[in-house]
Amino acid sequence: MINSKRPVFFYGGDYNPDQWPEEIWQEDMRLFKLAGVNIITVPVFSWAKLQPSEDTYDFGWLDKVMDLARDNGISVCLATSTAAQPAWMSKKYPEILPVDVEGRKRAHGARVNFCPNSKVYRKFSTALAEKMAIRYKEHPALAVWHVANEYGTYCYCEHCAEEFRNWLKARYGTIEELNRVWNMNFWGHTVYEWDEIVPPSYLNEMGRDVFLGYPRDFTCFQGISLDYNRFMSDSSLECYKREYAVIKAVTPDIPITTNLMGTFKPFDYFKWAEHLDVVSWDNYPAMKEPESNIAMRHDLMRGLKDGQSFMLMEQTPSQQNWQPYNSLKRPGVMRLWSYQSIAHGADTIMFFQLRRSFGACEKYHGALIEHAGHENTRVFRECAQLGKELAALGDKILDSRLDSKVAIVFDWDNWWAVEFSSGPSRELKYVEQVEKYYKAFHDMNISVDMVKPNADFSKYKLVVAPVLYMIKPGVAKSIENFVKNGGVFVTTFFSGIVNENDLVTLGGYPGELRKTLGIWSEEIDALLQDMKNQIVMKEPVGDLQGEYSCRMLCDLIHLEGAKALAVFGSDFYAGMPALTENEVEKGKAYYISSDPEESFIKNLMKYICDNAAIKAPVEAPEGVEVTQRFKEEKSFTFLLNHNNHAVNINLGDLDGLDLLTQRDIRGQISLEAKGVIIMERTEKQ
């Protein structure tokens, strides 16, 4: 349990008392208690105040904050403050500052503005974390450790170059093996000494262009660039691990985390999660972000540690400050999205921020306490209502889990490789493809686990792997065994192409997946933006019938045991398979050889789920999200109405106690706009 010292939903967020005079602190505590806040995160960006010089530490003010929290019955998520080094450190040790991808040395400022391989940074950050752990190890308010904040820096300095070479030596052993896996015969890139290797940047292998209005990195050498991404992810992870180690040695029973950022491309969060006691993340969707995309990121964060509950470390009570249009959250949305996170596995609800800053770039970022400075605001009232409801829930839902029969494969290495690819289309975006398939299940209210490619698939009935371009060792065999044992596997165009080093698997696409899918592909056509083809069903398959549009990429495939359920409708490959099904012992494998319209994906997934007896807990109207969490003999069914109007829902055989109103509900019910029901039920054993 995340909050084992206090078995209730943690509710609160980032608090920056060092930005305010002490006379305001007492008023803050009054307002926190009025809103139901039971945890504060401090002091996230206070390194300069905690360590004003190299040999001087000042914890006096933080002692007062810790004691004030204790005296008011509020727990503390204690941050190590190491996300922004003091100016004196950058001045005295300029090697701490990173070099960007264009080769420019950064000056002091902003945040997370340090070289992750700087020995100076690691020495000082670890020392501060250890001193804080020793000082506060017995403090009764301490509940969770929060290391740094939103890691994210890539650096291209000489020290990183040296460490990159060491990382490569450990990974590949010999220079000959490195030349092989990077295919260094291409363009005469063969190296004979380790110090001939330089980081890929805009000065050599890398570049950037703008496509469809978005900047996108490209590279001449995918193997080098892919490994540098892996190395940079590992480099920042090493910074975290060093702080983790000294804290854990002093406070072994206090959970340690750092806040992740959902589908954040630079770091492999599956690897990071191995070193977090609990996953925490920051959720900042735009005003019109589809609720399925928000849900997918919650499920991804839950999936990082095999379904373990996670912390919602940050969300805004209302508006943000860094998007092009920082709209207010409309009435009810903050509450609805908070419960959506719980519905997908969160056991805490926390905000950035609790009191709104009055200067710098976050002064217009929403907060529990607005610039007005009192409780008489819409945002405060909504937060106080949520705080009261969460307190009433107690520990009923804590540590409960979802029970998904569907998994979607997500892989950072694959993401990097797909979008580093020099073809066939710059339009291909990995996360967008995953979102399309996730949405099909979300719209049907079928629970999904987001899993890594080498996960245990045996507990699922259906595994979907959109654009599984990279096949890592053992993954193809795992998929084959899953299908042979009765599972259903679905993948798409541009899958099975390369190995973990981004080298093409020769012999015909989809490489190692060829046997399981029963097909081989000889060419991939890239359609221009204004071009489309058609997927024409040979005969109805469930609700799949007739013709559907498709775009972007089309695989020209041949059958090797699979059967074609649909074919392309036009161009010189009209009549070639566009959707295939292959029976492999007890299971089936499907291949979708283009990027189809949404209705095609939804109808195909519905057909597969119907055949596998995978269904939603409740048939609900459009715009109503339904999930279930389970704990011992109890089930908790969440009904979330994302619509701007009330809806009627037929619960069928489902009934139970609504934990938010304490009403027994059954049969036909009405759910107001942005409304939430959490139905507790004792399941028959």
C-alpha positions in Angstrom: 0.0 0.0 0.0 1.4 3.4 -1.0 0.1 5.1 2.1 0.5 2.3 4.6 1.2 4.7 7.5 -2.1 6.3 6.9 -4.5 4.1 4.9 -6.6 6.8 3.1 -6.3 8.4 -0.3 -3.4 10.8 -0.2 -4.9 14.2 -1.3 -2.8 17.3 -1.7 0.1 18.4 -3.8 3.1 20.7 -4.4 3.5 23.4 -1.8 6.2 26.1 -2.0 6.3 27.7 1.4 9.8 29.1 0.7 8.2 31.4 -1.8 6.1 33.0 0.9 6.6 34.7 4.3 6.0 32.6 7.3 3.0 34.5 8.4 1.1 33.0 5.4 2.0 29.4 6.4 -0.6 29.1 9.2 -3.3 30.4 6.9 -2.3 27.9 4.3 -2.7 25.1 6.9 -6.2 26.3 7.7 -7.1 26.3 4.0 -5.5 22.9 3.5 -7.5 21.3 6.2 -10.7 23.0 5.0 -10.1 21.4 1.5 -9.3 18.0 3.0 -5.6 18.1 2.1 -3.7 15.4 3.9 -0.3 15.5 2.2 2.0 18.2 0.9 5.0 17.8 -1.4 7.9 20.0 -0.3 10.5 21.3 -1.2 10.7 20.5 -4.8 12.9 23.3 -6.1 14.6 24.6 -3.0 18.2 23.4 -3.3 19.6 27.0 -3.3 17.8 27.7 -0.1 18.8 24.4 1.5 22.4 24.7 0.5 23.4 28.4 0.1 27.1 27.5 -0.4 29.2 24.5 -1.0 29.9 23.9 2.7 26.7 25.3 4.2 23.3 23.7 4.7 20.2 25.4 6.1 17.4 23.1 7.1 15.9 25.4 9.7 13.0 26.7 7.6 12.2 23.2 6.3 12.2 21.9 9.9 9.4 24.5 10.6 7.4 23.3 7.6 7.8 19.7 8.6 6.7 20.4 12.1 3.8 22.6 10.9 2.5 19.7 8.7 2.8 17.3 11.7 1.0 19.6 14.0 -1.9 19.9 11.5 -2.2 16.2 10.8 -0.7 16.5 7.3 1.8 14.0 5.8 4.8 15.1 3.7 6.0 13.8 0.4 9.6 15.0 0.9 11.4 16.0 -2.3 15.1 16.1 -2.5 15.2 19.4 -4.4 17.8 18.2 -6.8 16.0 19.1 -10.0 17.5 22.6 -10.1 21.1 23.2 -8.8 22.1 26.5 -7.1 23.7 29.2 -9.1 26.9 29.0 -7.1 27.3 25.4 -8.2 27.0 26.2 -11.9 29.4 29.1 -11.5 32.1 27.2 -9.6 31.7 24.0 -11.5 30.7 24.9 -15.1 31.2 21.4 -16.2 27.9 20.6 -14.5 26.0 22.5 -17.3 24.9 20.4 -20.3 25.7 20.8 -24.0 22.6 20.7 -26.2 22.1 18.7 -29.5 23.3 21.6 -31.5 26.6 21.7 -29.6 25.9 24.8 -27.5 26.9 25.0 -23.8 24.0 25.9 -21.7 24.2 28.7 -19.1 22.7 28.5 -15.6 18.9 28.8 -15.3 15.6 27.0 -15.9 15.5 23.6 -14.3 16.8 20.1 -14.9 19.6 22.0 -16.5 22.5 19.7 -15.6 24.6 17.0 -17.4 23.2 13.7 -16.1 26.8 12.3 -16.2 28.4 15.1 -14.3 30.3 13.6 -11.3 29.9 17.0 -9.6 26.2 17.0 -9.9 25.9 13.4 -8.7 28.2 14.1 -5.7 26.2 17.1 -4.5 22.7 15.7 -5.3 23.5 12.5 -3.5 25.0 14.3 -0.5 21.9 16.5 -0.2 19.5 13.5 -0.4 21.5 11.7 2.3 21.5 14.7 4.6 17.8 15.1 4.2 17.2 11.4 4.9 19.3 11.4 8.1 17.7 14.6 9.3 14.0 13.6 8.8 14.2 9.8 9.1 12.3 9.8 12.4 9.9 12.7 11.5 6.3 11.5 11.9 5.1 13.6 8.9 7.4 11.8 6.4 5.3 9.5 4.2 6.9 9.4 0.8 10.2 10.4 -0.8 10.2 12.3 -4.1 13.6 12.3 -5.9 14.3 15.4 -8.1 11.5 16.3 -10.5 10.6 15.4 -14.1 14.0 14.2 -15.2 14.4 14.9 -19.0 17.8 16.2 -20.1 19.9 14.9 -22.9 23.5 16.1 -23.0 26.3 15.9 -25.7 29.3 17.1 -23.7 32.8 15.5 -23.8 32.1 13.8 -20.5 28.9 12.2 -21.9 30.9 11.1 -24.9 33.4 9.4 -22.6 30.7 7.7 -20.6 28.8 6.7 -23.8 31.9 4.8 -24.9 32.1 3.1 -21.5 28.4 2.2 -21.8 29.0 0.7 -25.3 31.9 -1.3 -24.0 29.7 -2.8 -21.3 26.9 -3.5 -23.8 28.9 -4.9 -26.8 32.3 -6.0 -25.3 34.4 -5.5 -28.4 34.8 -2.8 -31.1 34.2 -5.6 -33.7 30.8 -6.4 -32.2 29.9 -2.7 -32.1 30.8 -2.3 -35.8 28.6 -5.3 -36.6 25.5 -4.3 -34.7 25.6 -0.7 -36.0 26.4 -1.9 -39.5 29.4 0.5 -39.6 30.4 -0.6 -43.1 27.7 1.7 -44.3 29.1 5.1 -45.5 32.5 4.1 -44.3 31.7 4.5 -40.6 33.9 1.6 -39.4 35.8 2.5 -36.2 38.9 0.9 -34.8 39.3 2.6 -31.4 36.6 3.4 -28.9 37.6 7.1 -28.8 36.6 7.4 -32.4 32.9 7.2 -31.4 31.2 10.5 -30.9 27.6 11.2 -29.7 25.1 11.6 -32.5 24.0 15.2 -32.6 23.1 18.0 -35.1 26.9 18.3 -35.6 27.1 14.9 -37.3 24.5 12.2 -37.6 21.3 14.0 -36.5 19.1 16.6 -38.0 15.7 18.2 -37.6 13.1 19.1 -40.1 9.5 20.3 -39.8 6.8 18.0 -41.1 3.1 18.7 -40.8 3.9 21.6 -38.6 5.9 19.6 -36.1 9.7 19.4 -35.6 11.0 15.9 -35.9 14.5 14.6 -35.4 16.0 12.3 -38.1 19.3 10.4 -38.2 21.6 9.0 -40.8 22.6 6.1 -38.5 19.7 4.6 -36.5 21.9 2.2 -34.5 24.0 5.0 -33.1 21.1 7.3 -32.3 19.0 4.5 -30.8 21.8 3.5 -28.5 22.4 7.1 -27.5 18.7 7.4 -26.4 19.2 4.3 -24.4 22.3 5.6 -22.8 20.8 9.0 -22.0 17.8 7.3 -20.4 20.2 5.2 -18.3 22.3 8.2 -17.4 19.5 10.1 -15.8 18.2 6.9 -14.2 21.7 6.5 -12.6 21.3 10.0 -11.0 18.0 8.8 -9.5 19.4 5.5 -8.4 22.2 7.1 -6.5 19.8 9.3 -4.5 17.5 6.3 -4.0 20.3 4.2 -2.6 21.4 6.7 0.1 17.8 7.4 1.1 16.8 3.7 1.2 19.8 2.9 3.4 18.5 5.4 6.0 14.7 5.0 5.6 14.1 1.5 4.3 10.4 1.5 5.0 9.5 4.8 3.3 8.5 4.4 -0.4 10.6 6.3 -2.9 9.5 7.7 -6.3 10.1 10.3 -8.9 7.4 11.8 -11.1 7.2 10.5 -14.6 5.3 12.1 -17.5 3.2 9.5 -19.3 4.2 9.1 -22.9 7.4 11.0 -22.5 9.6 10.0 -25.4 13.2 10.6 -24.1 13.2 7.9 -21.3 12.3 4.2 -21.2 9.9 4.2 -18.3 9.6 0.4 -18.2 13.2 0.3 -17.2 12.9 3.2 -14.8 9.9 1.6 -13.0 12.1 -1.3 -11.9 13.8 1.2 -9.5 10.7 3.0 -8.2 9.0 1.7 -5.1 5.8 3.2 -6.6 5.1 4.8 -9.9 4.0 8.4 -9.9 3.2 10.7 -12.8 2.0 14.1 -13.9 -1.2 14.3 -15.9 -1.7 17.5 -17.9 -4.2 16.9 -20.8 -5.3 19.8 -23.0 -8.9 20.9 -22.8 -10.2 18.8 -25.7 -7.9 15.8 -25.2 -9.9 12.7 -25.9 -10.7 10.9 -22.6 -9.4 7.7 -24.2 -5.9 9.3 -24.5 -6.0 10.3 -20.9 -7.1 6.8 -19.8 -4.4 5.2 -21.9 -1.7 7.1 -20.2 -3.1 6.2 -16.8 -3.1 2.5 -17.9 0.5 2.9 -19.2 1.7 4.2 -15.8 -0.2 1.4 -14.1 1.4 -1.1 -16.4 4.9 0.0 -15.7 4.9 -2.1 -12.5 2.6 -4.9 -13.6 -0.7 -3.4 -12.5 0.4 -1.9 -9.2 -1.5 1.1 -8.0 0.2 4.4 -8.9 0.4 8.0 -7.6 -1.2 10.8 -9.5 1.6 13.2 -8.4 0.5 16.2 -10.3 -2.6 17.6 -12.1 -3.9 21.1 -12.2 -6.9 22.1 -10.2 -8.0 24.2 -13.2 -5.7 25.7 -15.8 -2.1 25.2 -16.9 0.5 27.7 -17.9 2.5 26.2 -20.7 0.1 25.1 -23.4 -0.8 27.4 -26.3 -4.3 27.9 -24.9 -4.5 27.4 -21.1 -8.2 26.9 -20.7 -10.0 26.6 -17.4 -11.2 23.1 -16.4 -15.0 23.5 -16.7 -17.1 22.8 -13.6 -17.0 19.1 -12.7 -14.1 18.2 -14.9 -11.4 18.3 -12.2 -13.5 15.9 -10.1 -14.3 13.7 -13.1 -10.7 13.4 -14.3 -9.5 12.7 -10.7 -11.9 9.8 -10.4 -10.9 8.7 -13.9 -7.3 8.3 -12.6 -8.6 6.3 -9.6 -10.7 4.2 -12.0 -7.5 3.3 -13.8 -5.4 2.5 -10.7 -4.4 5.7 -8.9 -4.3 5.6 -5.1 -3.5 9.3 -4.6 -4.8 12.5 -6.1 -2.4 15.4 -6.0 -2.0 18.8 -7.6 0.5 21.2 -8.8 0.1 23.6 -7.0 -1.5 24.3 -3.7 -0.9 28.0 -3.5 -0.5 29.9 -6.8 2.9 31.5 -7.4 2.9 35.3 -7.8 6.0 35.5 -10.1 7.8 33.8 -13.0 6.4 31.3 -15.5 4.0 29.4 -13.2 2.2 32.4 -11.7 -0.8 31.6 -14.0 -0.8 27.9 -13.4 -3.9 26.8 -11.4 -3.8 26.2 -7.7 -6.0 25.2 -4.8 -5.4 28.7 -3.3 -5.8 31.3 -6.1 -4.2 34.8 -6.1 -7.4 35.9 -4.3 -5.9 34.1 -1.3 -9.1 32.7 0.3 -11.5 29.8 0.0 -14.3 31.7 -1.7 -13.5 30.5 -5.3 -15.1 27.9 -7.6 -11.8 25.9 -7.7 -11.4 25.8 -3.9 -15.0 24.6 -3.5 -14.6 21.9 -6.1 -11.4 20.7 -4.5 -12.9 20.7 -1.0 -15.8 18.6 -2.3 -13.4 16.1 -3.7 -11.3 16.1 -0.5 -14.4 15.3 1.5 -15.4 12.5 -0.8 -12.0 10.9 -0.8 -11.8 11.0 3.0 -15.1 9.2 3.2 -13.9 6.4 0.9 -11.2 5.5 3.5 -9.2 2.5 2.5 -11.9 0.6 0.7 -10.5 1.0 -2.8 -6.8 1.3 -1.9 -4.6 -1.5 -3.4 -7.5 -2.9 -5.5 -6.5 -3.9 -9.0 -8.0 -4.0 -12.5 -8.4 -7.4 -14.1 -7.8 -6.9 -17.9 -8.1 -9.6 -20.5 -6.7 -7.4 -23.2 -3.1 -6.1 -23.4 -1.6 -3.5 -25.7 2.2 -3.7 -26.2 4.1 -0.4 -25.7 7.8 -0.1 -26.1 10.1 2.9 -25.9 12.9 1.3 -28.0 10.3 0.6 -30.7 9.0 4.2 -30.5 12.5 5.6 -30.9 13.3 3.2 -33.8 10.0 3.8 -35.7 10.5 7.6 -35.6 14.2 7.5 -36.3 13.4 5.4 -39.4 14.5 7.0 -42.7 11.3 5.7 -44.3 8.8 4.8 -45.5 6.7 7.8 -44.3 7.5 10.7 -42.0 3.9 10.8 -41.1 4.1 7.6 -39.1 3.8 8.4 -35.4 4.0 5.5 -33.0 2.0 6.8 -30.1 -0.8 7.9 -32.4 -1.1 4.4 -33.7 -1.3 2.9 -30.2 -3.9 5.5 -29.3 -6.2 4.4 -32.2 -6.2 0.8 -31.0 -6.6 1.7 -27.4 -9.6 3.9 -28.2 -11.4 1.0 -29.8 -11.4 -0.8 -26.4 -12.0 2.3 -24.4 -15.1 3.1 -26.5 -16.4 -0.5 -25.7 -15.4 -0.1 -22.0 -13.1 -3.1 -22.1 -10.2 -2.8 -19.7 -6.7 -2.8 -21.2 -3.3 -3.3 -19.6 -0.3 -1.6 -21.3 2.6 -4.0 -21.3 6.2 -4.2 -22.5 7.0 -6.6 -25.4 8.6 -9.2 -23.1 5.7 -9.3 -20.6 4.0 -12.5 -19.6 1.1 -12.7 -22.0 -0.4 -15.9 -20.5 -3.0 -14.0 -18.4 -4.6 -12.3 -21.4 -7.0 -13.5 -24.1 -6.0 -10.8 -26.6 -2.7 -9.0 -27.2 -2.5 -6.1 -29.6 0.9 -4.7 -30.8 0.4 -1.8 -33.2 3.4 -1.1 -35.4 5.7 -3.7 -33.6 8.6 -2.6 -35.8 11.3 -3.9 -33.5 11.4 -7.5 -32.4 13.6 -8.0 -29.4 15.1 -11.4 -28.4 12.5 -13.9 -27.3 9.5 -11.8 -28.2 8.5 -13.6 -31.4 8.6 -16.9 -29.6 6.6 -15.6 -26.7 3.9 -14.4 -29.2 3.9 -17.7 -31.0 3.5 -19.7 -27.8 0.7 -17.3 -26.7 -1.2 -17.9 -29.9 -0.6 -21.7 -29.9 -2.1 -21.8 -26.4 -5.3 -20.2 -27.4 -4.6 -16.5 -27.4 -5.4 -14.0 -30.1 -2.7 -11.7 -31.4 -3.2 -8.6 -33.5 -0.5 -6.5 -35.2 -0.3 -4.1 -38.0 1.7 -2.7 -41.0 5.4 -2.0 -40.4 5.8 -4.8 -37.9 8.5 -7.4 -37.5 11.0 -5.4 -39.6 14.1 -5.1 -37.5 15.9 -6.5 -34.4 16.9 -4.7 -31.2 19.7 -3.0 -33.1 17.5 -1.7 -35.8 19.0 -4.1 -38.4 16.5 -5.5 -40.9 15.6 -9.2 -40.4 16.3 -10.6 -43.8 14.1 -13.1 -45.7 10.9 -11.0 -46.0 8.9 -9.0 -43.6 7.5 -9.4 -41.0 10.7 -11.3 -40.1 10.4 -13.4 -36.9 6.6 -12.9 -36.9 6.2 -14.4 -40.4 5.4 -18.0 -39.2 2.8 -16.9 -36.6 1.1 -14.5 -39.0 1.2 -16.8 -41.9 2.2 -14.1 -44.4 5.2 -12.4 -46.0 5.5 -8.8 -47.2 7.7 -7.8 -50.2 7.0 -4.0 -50.4 5.5 -1.1 -48.4 3.8 1.7 -50.2 3.8 5.1 -48.7 0.7 7.2 -49.7 0.9 10.9 -50.0 -1.3 13.0 -47.6 -4.1 13.4 -50.1 -4.1 9.7 -51.1 -6.2 6.9 -49.8 -6.9 3.3 -50.6 -9.7 1.0 -49.5 -10.0 -2.1 -47.4 -12.7 -4.3 -49.0 -14.2 -7.1 -46.9 -14.4 -10.4 -48.9 -17.4 -11.3 -46.7 -18.9 -9.9 -43.5 -16.9 -10.6 -40.3 -19.1 -9.6 -37.5 -19.9 -5.9 -38.0 -17.1 -5.6 -40.5 -18.6 -5.5 -43.9 -18.3 -3.5 -47.1 -15.5 -1.1 -47.7 -13.3 1.1 -45.4 -10.8 3.8 -46.3 -7.1 3.4 -45.4 -4.1 5.7 -45.7 -0.4 6.4 -45.1 1.2 2.9 -45.5 0.1 -0.2 -47.4 1.9 -3.5 -47.1 2.0 -5.7 -50.2 1.7 -9.1 -48.6 1.4 -12.8 -49.7 -0.3 -15.6 -47.9 1.7 -18.4 -46.3 -1.1 -20.2 -44.5 -3.2 -17.3 -43.4 -6.4 -16.4 -45.1 -7.4 -13.0 -46.5 -10.5 -11.5 -44.8 -10.2 -8.3 -46.8 -8.2 -7.0 -49.8 -7.1 -3.6 -51.1 -9.5 -1.9 -53.4 -7.4 0.1 -55.7 -3.9 0.9 -57.2 -1.7 -1.8 -58.8 -2.0 -4.0 -55.7 -5.8 -4.1 -55.7 -7.0 -7.5 -54.6 -3.9 -8.2 -52.4 -4.6 -9.0 -48.8 -5.3 -6.1 -46.5 -6.6 -8.0 -43.4 -5.4 -11.6 -42.7 -6.3 -14.3 -40.1 -4.0 -17.2 -39.3 -5.0 -20.1 -37.2 -2.1 -21.5 -35.1 -3.1 -24.5 -33.1 -5.6 -23.2 -30.5 -5.3 -19.5 -31.3 -5.4 -16.9 -34.1 -3.1 -14.1 -35.3 -4.4 -11.1 -37.3 -2.4 -8.7 -39.5 -3.8 -5.3 -40.6 -1.7 -4.2 -43.6 -2.6 -0.5 -43.6 -3.7 2.4 -41.4 -7.5 2.1 -41.5 -10.3 4.4 -40.5 -11.5 4.3 -36.9 -14.7 2.3 -37.6 -12.7 -0.6 -39.1 -10.5 -0.9 -36.0 -13.5 -0.7 -33.6 -15.5 -3.3 -35.6 -12.6 -5.7 -35.8 -11.7 -5.4 -32.1 -15.4 -5.9 -31.3 -15.6 -9.1 -33.4 -12.5 -10.5 -31.7 -13.7 -9.6 -28.2 -17.1 -11.1 -28.9 -15.5 -14.4 -30.0 -13.2 -14.4 -27.0 -16.0 -13.6 -24.5 -14.4 -10.3 -23.5 -17.0 -7.8 -22.6 -17.7 -4.6 -20.6 -19.1 -4.7 -17.1 -22.0 -2.6 -18.2 -23.4 -1.5 -21.6 -23.2 2.2 -21.4 -24.1 5.2 -23.7 -21.4 6.9 -25.7 -19.3 9.2 -23.5 -19.7 7.1 -20.4 -16.6 5.3 -19.2 -16.8 2.1 -17.2 -14.0 0.4 -15.3 -13.7 -2.1 -12.5 -11.2 -2.5 -9.7 -11.1 -5.6 -7.5 -10.0 -6.3 -3.9 -10.5 -9.6 -2.1 -14.2 -10.4 -2.5 -15.2 -6.8 -3.5 -15.6 -5.2 -6.9 -15.7 -1.5 -7.5 -17.4 -0.4 -10.7 -16.7 3.2 -11.8 -19.3 5.0 -14.0 -17.9 8.2 -15.4 -20.1 10.5 -17.6 -17.8 12.6 -19.8 -20.8 14.1 -21.5 -22.2 17.6 -21.0 -25.6 16.1 -20.5 -27.2 13.5 -18.2 -27.5 9.9 -19.4 -29.6 6.9 -18.6 -27.8 3.6 -17.9 -29.2 0.2 -17.7 -27.1 -1.7 -15.1 -28.6 -5.1 -16.1 -27.7 -7.6 -13.4 -25.2 -5.3 -11.8 -26.1 -3.7 -8.5 -24.4 -2.4 -5.4 -23.8 0.5 -3.1 -22.7 3.9 -4.5 -19.8 4.8 -2.3 -20.2 8.6 -3.0 -23.9 8.9 -2.1 -24.3 5.7 0.1 -27.3 4.8 -2.0 -28.2 1.3 -3.2 -28.4 1.4 -7.0 -29.8 -1.1 -9.5 -31.7 -1.4 -12.8 -32.1 1.8 -14.8 -30.3 4.8 -13.4 -29.6 8.4 -14.4 -26.1 9.9 -14.2 -25.7 13.7 -14.4 -23.3 15.5 -16.7 -19.7 15.0 -15.6 -21.1 12.7 -12.9 -19.4 9.8 -11.1 -20.7 6.6 -9.5 -18.5 4.2 -7.6 -20.5 1.0 -7.0 -19.2 -1.5 -4.4 -20.4 -5.0 -4.7 -19.6 -8.3 -3.0 -18.8 -10.9 -5.7 -19.9 -14.5 -5.4 -17.0 -16.8 -4.9 
